[in-house]
């Protein structure tokens, strides 16, 4: 999984550098597909079709600009100065998956977007810090949610992270806010989970909808969102981020 995580991290860095005004989302996805395959890996997302999806996913990246919270499809849309773009990537190496996401400013950095992204990154850091042996998923969810609430942002109410390993999405569901079941799952050394806050600038009663493409989830009020994610191993020495640039070698 470390090998898959390194491919994801390297691909995200390459795509981040290329995400400039005028570039098409489809071009970023082509870059990612090339980077993943040249690293000896396979894209996790390409052709992926969960039970709820009307069609297989059409790219190696979820590319979600502005009001698109997650699952944005690669299209011919050109990035514009001032866009806020979430980039989600998965890769497979020897049957093991890595999954991570980051959000980037395209060109001009807007002050409101900078605050939103900073809070989302802080929420991810808090969730990762809570992922230790003996903790529960409630501890992780509460850590993420506390940061979101402190900064005045909201989550998608029924979206979150997941277990990961031989499949991209495995049990358990990793919520971003406390749920009745979260306290029942206790973490132990050897668990690997993807933690992924998705914060938006609306209120906790704001709604979202899925676009006609069957994948892209957008805020109904048009407010912007940010999404960040890491694949994390729970170890006796503390959480290990498998999708961080420069992550350690090994299996």
N, C-alpha and C positions, 0 to 999 in steps of 0.2 A: 504493500500500500504506500510505502514511502516513495517507491519509484513512480507510481501513478500520481502521487501528490506532487512530485517534482515536475512532472510533465505539465500538470495543470498550472502550477505556479509560473513556470517559464512561459507557457502559452498566454496566460493572463498579462504578464509583463509586456509581451510583444504586442498584444492587442491594445493594451492601454496606450502604448507609445504611438500606435497608428490611429487612435481615435481622435482625429482632428477635423475641424470644419471642412465639409465638402466630401468626405469619404462616405461611401455607401455602407450600410449595415451588412449587406451581402459580401462586400469586399473584406470586411473584418472577419466574417465567418470563413471565407476562403483562406485567409491568412492562418486562422486557427486550425483548420483542417490540415493544412500543409505542415504546420509546426508539430501537431500531434503525431501525424504519420511519420514525419522525419525523425521523431524521437523514438520510433518503434512502438508506438501506442495506437489505440483505436479511440475514436470519439464516443463517449458514453451516450450523448444526446441524439446523435444522428440516427433517424429511424425509430427512435423510442416512442412507444405508444401505450400509455397506461390505459386502464379500462374506461376512464372518463373522456379520453381524447377522441375527437372524431376522425383525426388523421394522424399518421406518424409525424414526429417532429422533423423539420426540414433542414436542420443545421447542427453544427458542433457547438454552437453557443446560443444561449438565451441572451438576446440583446434588447434591453428594456429602457427606452428613453422617456424621461420626464414623468408623465402621469402613468406610464406602464410600470406596474410594481414588479412583476415577475413574468417569466415565460414568454417574453417578447420574441417573435420570430425574425430571423434574418430576412430583410426585404431590400428593395432598391431605394429605400429612404436614405437621403443624404443627411449626415449630421450637420447641425447648424451651430454657430457660435452661441454659447450660453446653454447648450443642452446639458442635461445631467443624465448620464448613461450607466445603467447597471449591466455588468457583463458576468455571466454565469457559465462555467466551463466544467466538463467532466471528461475523464480519460480512463482507459483500461490498459493495464500492463499485466500480462500473464494471468488474466482473469480477475485481477483486483482493481477496484475502482478508487478514484480520487475525485473530489467535488469541491469547488470553491467559487466564490463570487467577490467582485469588487465593484465599486461605483466610482466613476470618474467625471470630472468637469471637462467639458469640451470647449476649448478656447476660454472665453471670459468666465471667471469664477463669480457667481452671484452670491451675495451675502447670505440670503435665506437658504440656498442650497448648501453652502459651506456649513452652516449650523446643523442642518438636517444630516448631512453626511458624517460630521463629527460625532453626533449623538448615536448614529447607527453603528459606527466603529467602536465607540465606547461600550455600547450594549453588547456587541460581539465579544469584546475583551472581557467584560464582566461574566458573560455566559461561559466562556472558556475557563476562566479562573475558577468557576464553581464546579467544573467537571472533574472531580477527584473521587477516588475510591471511597465508598460509603455514603456519598452524597446521592440525592435523588434527582430525577428530572424536574421535580418541583423546585429544587434549589437553583438549577440552571435557568428555568423559566422565570423565577422570581428575580434573579440577578439581571436578566435581560429586560424584564418589564420595569424594574425599578429605575433603570437608566432612561428608558423611554418616557415614563411618567415624569421623571424629574425635569426632562427637557421639553415636555409638552407635546410629544408625538404619540401616534397610535400605530397599532399593528393591523395586519389582516387577521381577523379573529380566528380563522380555522386553518391557517398555514403556519409552517414552522420547519424545523429540521427533521432529521431521520437517522436511523442506523445506516451503516454503509460497510461494505466488505466485498463479498463475491457478487453481490447485486448492488446497483446504484442506490436503490431505495429499499431498505430493510427495516423491520421493527427494531426499536420502538419509534413512534412519533415523538419528536422533541419540540414541545411547544415553546412559544415565545412569551407566553403569559400563563399564570397559574391555571391549571385545569383540575377537575376532580380526580383524574387518574394519574396525574404527574407524580404524586408522592408514592405511588405503588412500585415504581421502577427504580431500583437502587443500582447505582453504577459500581462496577468492579474493574480491577485492573485487567486490561485486555480488550475492553469494550472500545469500539470506534464509532463515533457519531459525527454527523454534520450539524453544526450549529449555524443558523442563518436568520438573523434579524432582518425584517423587512418593515421599515418605518416609513410612514407618510405624514404629510403635514396637515391632514384632516383631523377630525375629532374621533373619539372612540365609537361614536354612533354613525360615522361616515360609512358609506357603502361603496362597494366595488362591483364591477361587472366583467364578464369575459367577452372579448371582441368577437366579431363574426368569424375570425380565423380559428376559433375554438381553443386557442391557447393563451393569447395575451390578456393578462388581468390588469385592468385599469381602474383608477379612482374615478368615481362618477362625478366628482366635483372638479376634476382636472388638476387637483393639487399634486405636487411632485412627490416622488418616493425614492428611497435608497435601499439597496440590498447588498449585504456583505455576508460572507460565509467562509468557514474553514472546516476541513476534515480534521478531527481531533481524536487522538488516542488517549484513553484513560490509563495512566500508569501510576505505579507506587511512588515515582519520583515527581509526579505532577502531570498536568495536561501537556501533551506533545502535539504541536500543530504540524500535521503531515503535509499540508499544502502551503506552508510558508516558503518564500524564496530562501534558498540555502538550507532547506531542511536536511537532516542527517541522512547518511546512507543506511542501507539495510533492507530487510524484507518488509 
